[in-house]
Amino acid sequence: MFVALGLVQTSWAVSVLPFTENFEVSSSSWLNGSSQVPVYSAGGGVGGTGSIFTSGTIDISGFGPIIFRGNNAAGASGGAFVGNWILAGVSEFRAYVWHDGPVALNFYARFDKGAGSAASSNNFLVNPSTWTLLNIPILDSLGTSGQIFQSYGAAGPGGFNTVFSDIKNVQIALGAAQDPSTQAQTYTIGLDSVSIVPEPNTAWLFGLGLLLPLVRWLS
């Protein structure tokens, strides 16, 4: 009974876990930084799978430009990334990015609750014309040695729990720290295989929950 209750709570946290958005047939309601529909490619992604592409202009002011938006308001991925990541046991966020710039560019991911509360990851240096994995552990590591996140936005004390208990938007951005030669230049940016991954124990419990009805039916 305890396990079943825990599984019900996890199912409220996010719709499916683990989940990967492979853009198999469309952009899946993801948008670009201007909230327009990006270009869909049926075979341009990791291993020849589907992917989405848009243009991005380097801006070294502020926090850098958002390039892709997986926003709840647009129904991105059917809302698969929306919910309480802490309750669901999300342990990692992963996404592959690509660009055609002449030098390596800095990318980061932003996890947004809305109303100014968000977690921004540290930068990942991505080489040109190579699909590169952004692998971000979902841990409260702001201000610690080897920290994962640059900021929790306006969330203040307890910001990690405030943000990740109510994720509404997932965004991919270009960092403000870039090679000076790229300032104000526009490049093509790609995105593929965006995923959230559960902790091993959570995944085991979820699998057990799927088996329980079958066991009862067989008995």
C-alpha positions as CSV (number, residue, x, y, z in Angstrom):
1,M,0.0,0.0,0.0
2,F,2.9,2.4,0.8
3,V,4.5,1.7,-2.5
4,A,1.3,2.2,-4.4
5,L,0.7,5.5,-2.7
6,G,4.2,6.7,-3.6
7,L,3.7,5.8,-7.2
8,V,0.4,7.7,-7.4
9,Q,2.2,10.8,-6.0
10,T,5.0,10.4,-8.5
11,S,2.5,10.2,-11.4
12,W,1.2,13.6,-10.4
13,A,4.7,15.1,-10.4
14,V,5.4,14.8,-14.2
15,S,3.3,13.0,-16.8
16,V,6.0,10.4,-17.9
17,L,9.4,9.6,-16.4
18,P,11.8,8.9,-17.9
19,F,10.9,11.0,-20.9
20,T,12.8,11.9,-24.1
21,E,11.7,14.4,-26.7
22,N,13.2,13.1,-30.0
23,F,11.2,15.4,-32.3
24,E,10.2,12.4,-34.3
25,V,7.5,14.0,-36.5
26,S,7.5,17.7,-35.6
27,S,8.8,20.4,-33.4
28,S,6.4,19.1,-30.7
29,S,5.2,22.7,-29.9
30,W,8.7,23.8,-28.9
31,L,9.4,27.4,-30.0
32,N,12.5,29.5,-30.7
33,G,13.7,32.4,-28.7
34,S,11.3,34.7,-30.5
35,S,8.4,32.3,-29.7
36,Q,8.2,31.3,-33.3
37,V,8.1,27.7,-34.7
38,P,11.6,26.5,-35.4
39,V,12.6,24.6,-38.5
40,Y,12.0,20.9,-38.2
41,S,14.4,18.4,-39.7
42,A,13.3,14.7,-40.0
43,G,16.9,13.4,-40.2
44,G,19.3,16.1,-39.1
45,G,19.6,15.1,-35.4
46,V,21.7,12.8,-33.3
47,G,22.1,9.5,-35.3
48,G,20.0,10.8,-38.1
49,T,16.8,11.3,-36.0
50,G,14.5,14.3,-36.0
51,S,15.6,17.6,-34.6
52,I,14.8,21.3,-34.6
53,F,16.9,24.3,-35.8
54,T,16.7,28.1,-35.5
55,S,19.0,31.1,-35.7
56,G,20.7,32.6,-32.7
57,T,22.5,35.9,-32.4
58,I,25.4,36.2,-29.9
59,D,24.7,38.8,-27.2
60,I,27.2,39.2,-24.4
61,S,25.0,41.5,-22.4
62,G,22.8,40.2,-19.5
63,F,22.5,36.4,-19.4
64,G,22.6,35.8,-23.1
65,P,19.7,35.0,-25.5
66,I,17.2,32.1,-25.1
67,I,17.3,30.1,-28.3
68,F,14.7,27.3,-27.7
69,R,11.6,27.4,-25.5
70,G,9.9,24.3,-24.1
71,N,7.1,26.3,-22.5
72,N,4.1,25.0,-20.7
73,A,1.9,27.7,-22.2
74,A,2.7,26.4,-25.7
75,G,2.1,22.8,-24.8
76,A,5.7,21.8,-25.5
77,S,6.1,18.0,-25.6
78,G,2.5,17.7,-24.3
79,G,3.6,19.1,-20.9
80,A,6.0,16.2,-20.3
81,F,8.5,18.5,-18.6
82,V,5.9,20.3,-16.4
83,G,5.5,19.5,-12.8
84,N,7.3,18.7,-9.5
85,W,10.7,17.4,-10.5
86,I,11.7,16.8,-6.8
87,L,8.6,14.7,-6.1
88,A,9.1,12.8,-9.4
89,G,12.7,12.0,-8.5
90,V,14.2,13.7,-11.6
91,S,18.0,13.2,-11.3
92,E,19.3,14.6,-14.6
93,F,18.3,16.8,-17.5
94,R,19.9,16.0,-20.9
95,A,19.8,17.7,-24.3
96,Y,21.9,17.6,-27.4
97,V,22.8,20.9,-29.0
98,W,24.6,21.9,-32.3
99,H,25.7,25.1,-34.0
100,D,27.5,26.1,-37.2
101,G,29.6,28.9,-35.6
102,P,33.3,29.2,-36.5
103,V,34.5,28.6,-32.9
104,A,33.2,26.8,-29.8
105,L,30.1,28.5,-28.2
106,N,28.8,28.5,-24.6
107,F,25.4,27.1,-24.0
108,Y,23.3,26.7,-20.8
109,A,19.9,25.4,-19.8
110,R,17.3,27.4,-17.8
111,F,14.5,25.8,-15.7
112,D,11.7,28.2,-15.0
113,K,8.9,28.3,-12.5
114,G,7.7,31.7,-13.7
115,A,7.4,35.0,-11.8
116,G,11.2,35.4,-11.9
117,S,12.1,32.1,-10.2
118,A,14.4,30.0,-12.3
119,A,17.6,27.9,-12.2
120,S,20.3,28.6,-14.8
121,S,23.0,26.0,-15.3
122,N,26.6,26.7,-15.7
123,N,27.9,27.0,-19.3
124,F,28.8,24.1,-21.5
125,L,31.4,24.7,-24.3
126,V,30.1,23.3,-27.5
127,N,32.4,22.8,-30.5
128,P,31.1,23.7,-34.1
129,S,29.2,21.2,-36.2
130,T,29.1,18.5,-33.5
131,W,26.1,17.3,-31.6
132,T,27.1,17.8,-27.9
133,L,25.4,16.5,-24.8
134,L,24.4,19.0,-22.1
135,N,24.1,16.7,-19.0
136,I,22.9,18.6,-15.9
137,P,22.4,16.8,-12.6
138,I,19.3,18.2,-10.7
139,L,21.0,18.9,-7.4
140,D,20.9,21.8,-5.0
141,S,24.4,23.0,-5.7
142,L,24.3,26.8,-5.9
143,G,27.3,28.4,-4.3
144,T,29.0,25.1,-3.5
145,S,32.3,23.6,-4.7
146,G,31.7,22.3,-8.2
147,Q,28.4,24.0,-8.4
148,I,25.9,23.1,-11.2
149,F,23.7,26.2,-11.3
150,Q,24.7,29.8,-11.7
151,S,21.5,31.2,-10.1
152,Y,18.0,30.4,-8.9
153,G,16.7,33.7,-10.3
154,A,14.6,35.6,-7.8
155,A,13.7,32.6,-5.8
156,G,15.8,33.6,-2.8
157,P,16.6,31.3,0.1
158,G,15.4,27.7,-0.6
159,G,15.4,28.6,-4.3
160,F,16.2,25.1,-5.5
161,N,13.0,23.7,-3.9
162,T,11.0,26.6,-5.0
163,V,12.0,26.3,-8.6
164,F,12.1,22.5,-9.1
165,S,8.9,21.8,-7.2
166,D,7.0,23.6,-9.9
167,I,8.7,23.6,-13.3
168,K,6.7,25.2,-16.1
169,N,9.3,26.0,-18.8
170,V,12.6,24.4,-20.0
171,Q,14.8,26.6,-22.1
172,I,18.1,26.3,-24.0
173,A,20.2,29.5,-24.2
174,L,23.5,30.9,-25.5
175,G,25.7,32.2,-22.7
176,A,26.8,35.8,-22.4
177,A,30.4,34.7,-22.1
178,Q,31.5,34.0,-25.7
179,D,34.6,34.4,-27.9
180,P,34.7,38.2,-28.7
181,S,34.9,37.4,-32.5
182,T,31.3,36.1,-32.3
183,Q,29.6,39.2,-30.8
184,A,26.5,40.1,-32.7
185,Q,27.0,37.3,-35.2
186,T,24.1,35.0,-36.1
187,Y,24.5,31.2,-36.3
188,T,22.2,28.2,-36.9
189,I,21.5,26.3,-33.6
190,G,20.1,22.8,-33.4
191,L,18.4,20.9,-30.5
192,D,17.6,17.1,-30.2
193,S,16.9,14.4,-27.6
194,V,15.8,16.5,-24.7
195,S,15.2,14.3,-21.7
196,I,14.6,14.0,-17.9
197,V,15.9,11.0,-16.1
198,P,14.7,9.5,-12.8
199,E,16.9,8.4,-9.9
200,P,17.5,4.6,-10.2
201,N,15.3,3.8,-7.1
202,T,12.5,5.9,-8.6
203,A,12.7,4.1,-11.9
204,W,12.6,0.7,-10.1
205,L,9.5,1.7,-8.1
206,F,7.8,2.9,-11.3
207,G,8.5,-0.4,-13.0
208,L,7.1,-2.2,-10.0
209,G,4.0,-0.1,-10.1
210,L,3.4,-1.1,-13.7
211,L,3.8,-4.8,-12.8
212,L,1.5,-4.8,-9.8
213,P,-1.8,-4.7,-11.9
214,L,-0.4,-7.6,-14.0
215,V,0.4,-9.6,-11.0
216,R,-3.0,-9.1,-9.5
217,W,-4.7,-10.0,-12.9
218,L,-2.6,-13.2,-13.1
219,S,-3.5,-14.2,-9.5
